């Protein structure tokens, strides 16, 4: 569980588990990645793709598409270096924020939620990893992962490329970094690697391409639930307003 503040709200987030009762002073309990709905909550269906890390490493690799395995091996032959920390220091956090915000700006996405990620770090649930170009020393890819006792769930993946050649190198680096992350989490005893989402529609070409990338690692698509429970009147009103806004955006698109 993590706890953080937004304007006029105190929020607790629970992952792969129902909320713990008796948390005083909270306005909202958010329960992510539940296997079934929770009564008395505002809920939404969520699809994601998961890899079972309880398999042997060779089995995980064999479950991937052939081209994906080749790209991972190519990244290894190129000498792409990977680094990771399950307890990132302030310098690492700032380097990630700078990199991710530049990536997000180019994609029209909001910047990283610093308060939320800082709360994950305080709870020892934040893992950062990156892939580095062996020639230039530039960081090509960052992964930001939520780490629980049973699962690792990708929160952010960011990459920057100056030209077509570096774009190809970055693609291989990204695949290699996912593989190294899986091996680390498997070695740590985690059971699941969660890619953090899977698009269930059929109209958004960009999201379908992301699906194809994730599916190249094998695994299976699962349906989960994200739920919000208002613990105060203020929290309940904020949840209602958020639901109405999301509904309006869906209809607009």
N, C-alpha and C positions, 0 to 999 in steps of 0.2 A: 504494500500500500504506500502511496505517496500523498502528501497534503501540500497544497499551494494556494495562493490567494490571487483572485482577480478583482477588479473594482467592485467593492461592496459584497463580494462572495468569498467564502472559504470552501474549497473543494477537495474531496478525497477521491482518489482513483484506486480501484481494485482490479486485479488482472487474473483471469482464469479462476476466479473464486467469487462467491457471493459477498456482499458487504458485511463487515463486522459491526454488530450492533453496539450501541452505547458510546458512540463517538460524539461527545458534546462540542458545541461551538461550530459544527459544520453546517453548511447550507445545502450542499449537494453531494451525494455519493454516486460516483460514476463507476459502473461495473463493466469492464471491457472483456470481450471474448468468452462469454458464457455459453455453455453447451445447450441451455434451454432458457426460455423466458423466465423472468422473475415477476411475480404478481405485484401489482401496485406500482409499477414503474412505467416511464416512457421509454419505449424500446425500438430498436431498428435492427433489421437483419444485416448481417455482415458476412461476406464470403472471403475466404483466404486460402492460400495454398501452403501446405505444411509438409515438411520432410521429417520422417521418423529417424531420429538419431540413435535409436536403440539397435539399429542394424550395424553390421560390420562396415567399416569405412569402404571396403571394396564393393559391398552390396549397394551402398549409397551411390558410389560412382557409377556402377553398372546400371543403375536405374535412370541415369541421365541420358539425354539424347547424344548420339555419337558426336555430332558437331560441337556440342557443349564440352564434352570430354576433351576433344582435340584443342579447343580454345583454351581450356584450363592448362593443358600440357604445354601449349605454345607460350602462355604467359610465364610458366615456370622456366622454359628454355630461354626466354628473353631476359630472365633475371629480375623480373618485377618483384620488388621487395614489399612485404606487408608488415605492418606494425599494429599492435592492438593494446588496449588497456581496459580492464574491468573496473578501474578506479582512476579515471582520467583527472589530471591536475588542472589547475586554472589555465595554464598555457595551452594545453590540449583543447580545452573547452573553447578558448578564444579562437584558436586556429580553425576549429571546426565551424564555429559561428561565422567567421569571416568568409570561409569557403562556401558554406551552405547558403548564406544570404546572397552571395554573388550568383550562385546557381539558381536560387529561387527567383531572383530578380529577372534573370534571363527567361525563366519559364512562366513568369506572371504569377508566382506563388507567394504567399506571405512569408516573412522571415521566420527563423526558428523561434519557437516559444521558449525563451530563456528561463522563465520562472518554472515551467513544467519540467524542462530537462534538468535544471538545477535541483529540483525536488527529487528526481530520479537518482541523481548522483548522491544526494544526501542520504537516500535510502539504500545506497549500494546496489542500485538496479540499472545503472547506465553503463553501457559498453560502447567504446569508440574504436574503430579500426580504420586503417587507410592503406592504399596501395600507392607505391612511389615509382616514378619513372627511373630505370636504372642508369640512363644516360644523363638526363638533365637534373635529376634529384627533385623534380616537381611532384607534388601530390596530385595524383590523377583522380582518385575516388575516395570518398569518405563513406563509411557506414555508421549509423547511429542506431544502437539496438537496445531494446528493453530486455533485461535479463531477470527472470524469475527462477525459483528453485527447480521448476520443471520445464520451462520453455524459454527460448530466445525469440523475440519478435522484432523484426525490422521496423524502425520508426522513420528513419530518413536514409535515403541513398542519394548522394550528390556527386556529379562529375563535371569537369570542365575540359574542353578540348579546343585548341586554337585552330586546327586544320583537319583535313580528312585523314591524314596519316595518324595524327595523334588520337583522333576519334576511334580509329580501329584499335590502336594500342590500349586506349581507355576501356573499350568494350571487353577486351581480353582481361585487362586488369580487374575489371568489375566482377567478371565470372570467377577469376582466380581468388579474389578477396572473399566472395561468398563461400567458396569451397574451404578456404582456410578458416573462416568464421565457423563453419559447420564442424570442422575437425576440432577446433578449440572447445566449442560448446559440448560436443560429444565427449571429449576427454574429461570435461568438468562434470559429466554425469547428467546433463540435461537431456530430456527425452524428445524434444520437438524443436525444429527450426521453422519459424513462421515468417513467411515473406511479407506479412503486414497488409495483405489485401489482395483481392482478385476481382476483376470487373465482371459482373454477371450479365451485362448488357451485350448488345451486338451492333451498336451504331457508332461508338466513339473509337475511331481508328487508332488513335494514339494509345488509348488504354488497352485495346486489343493487342497492340504490339508489345506492351509491357506484360500482358498475360502470356504471350508467346515466349518471351524471355524467361519468365518464371517457370513456365511449364517445361522448359528445356532441362531443368534440374530434376525432373521427375516429381515424386510426391503425389499428393491428392488434394483436391479442392474440398473444403468443408464449409458448412454453414454454421455460423455462430451468431450471438446476439450481443449488441451493446445496449446497455440500459442505464437510465438516469433516474435517481430517486431524490425527490425534493424533501429535505429534512426540516426546512423552515418555509414559511409563506414566501419569503423572498426567493429562496431557492426554487420553489415550485413555479413561481412566476417566471423566473429566468429560464427554466427548462421549457415551459410552454412557449415563451417567446422564441427560443432557439428552434423548437420544433416547427413553429409557423414559418420562420425564416427559411429553414431547410426545405420545407414543403413548397414554398413559393419559388425557390431556386430550381427545384426539380421540375416544376410545371413550366417555368420560364425556358428551361433548356429542352 
